[in-house]
Amino acid sequence: MPMDIHFARLNQLAFGYWHAQTLFTLTQAGVFDRLQDEALDAAEIARACGLDADAGTALFDAGVALGLLRKGDTGRYENSELSRALLLSEQAGSLANWVRVMGRWVAPWTTVGEALRAGHAVDPQSPKIVGDAAYLEEFILGMHEYAARSSDAVAAAIDLGAARRLVDVGGGGGSYSIALCRRYPQLESVVLDLEPVLAITRRIVESAGLAQRVHTQRCDYRASAFGDGVDAVLLSNVLHQESREVGLDMLRRAFAALRPAGRVIVHGHFLDENRTSPVFATLHNLSARTLWEGGHSYTAAEMSALLEEAGFPDPRVTAVAASATKVIAGTRPAS
Ligand SMILES: C[S@@+](CC[C@H](N)C(=O)[O-])C[C@H]1O[C@@H](n2cnc3c(N)ncnc32)[C@H](O)[C@@H]1O
């Protein structure tokens, strides 16, 4: 490979966070929302968003260069198509809360080296999220915004047969309960999550028009039982946040909650068997080890082995192209 290609790639890697931080700063300052209905000049945006006028101009111009804003001939700024589609807080299909959460994770991500030396997260986010109402709201809404882009495709990869009772462990905003109830008309789901999360879950479920079929129940998934005689247990994007021991214990409690022939479904990002791809999964692994106490990623084979250890023989792996995630399903033996 010619040297200039290596140099270009190195630049891209080393300057990557400059791009991200510009997006986060514009979002945190509320620039996109302020420009929702009108184009403004730099002084007007800076005043409305609490920025110094001269320094603010540098930020807005960088936003233009990155395709997040547009600058007209009069020098007024407006949102780009991308920002109008994805970054306005109140817009359907927005990812504004998710971007705010990514911005919040810049600080803990700087502890990645320390976490890897210690072998565990040194700035774990769970207690911070639960202890800060604004962070919790952004986290749950943000995860839902992101999930909503592919939750129908994920639901299509989940075979629930004639299941009527689903338990969604650590279900957050209820994204997958909603998608599965839409796909399976006979299904009802209970989202199990920490108490402060559930008020947000109920708002999301209500606005999806599924309050009669998606219920909520307070639960500490590290300790509580997950129910009794249920048809299916979903563990979506939760096991990478926990140690292998906690994960195995959760799968055993899923087994105990299921009726014979009931199904456990694990959904999330998995490393390929070589552990060096896909790129996102390798970085997700670093993120899990940095943000969550005991967190780490699995390969699909490792997760399948964990399911087998918990009593589910021959788990089945299905890839979901739309989300680059996998669904791993196990069945509790009939007898
Ligand atoms: C990454 S989100 C996943 C949400 C959802 N399952 C999904 O796939 O989009 C992790 C969820 O686990 C929940 N959670 C974390 N610790 C928990 C605990 N000890 N007990 C119950 N829920 C917990 C969080 O509140 C959050 O809703």
The ligand as a Gaussian input file, in Angstrom:
#p B3LYP/6-31G(d) Opt

LIG

0 1
 C      -28.112000      -0.997000      26.756000
 S      -29.674000      -0.917000      27.512000
 C      -30.587000      -2.104000      26.581000
 C      -32.046000      -1.778000      26.523000
 C      -32.863000      -2.721000      25.619000
 N      -32.862000      -4.086000      26.131000
 C      -32.346000      -2.686000      24.200000
 O      -31.871000      -3.710000      23.693000
 O      -32.410000      -1.604000      23.599000
 C      -29.405000      -1.773000      29.056000
 C      -30.633000      -1.817000      29.956000
 O      -30.320000      -2.571000      31.117000
 C      -30.925000      -1.945000      32.240000
 N      -30.243000      -2.351000      33.465000
 C      -28.961000      -2.108000      33.828000
 N      -28.709000      -2.669000      35.035000
 C      -29.854000      -3.274000      35.423000
 C      -30.215000      -4.051000      36.563000
 N      -29.338000      -4.304000      37.551000
 N      -31.474000      -4.539000      36.634000
 C      -32.374000      -4.297000      35.644000
 N      -32.078000      -3.579000      34.532000
 C      -30.831000      -3.085000      34.425000
 C      -30.746000      -0.473000      31.925000
 O      -31.595000       0.344000      32.712000
 C      -31.070000      -0.450000      30.432000
 O      -32.442000      -0.284000      30.222000

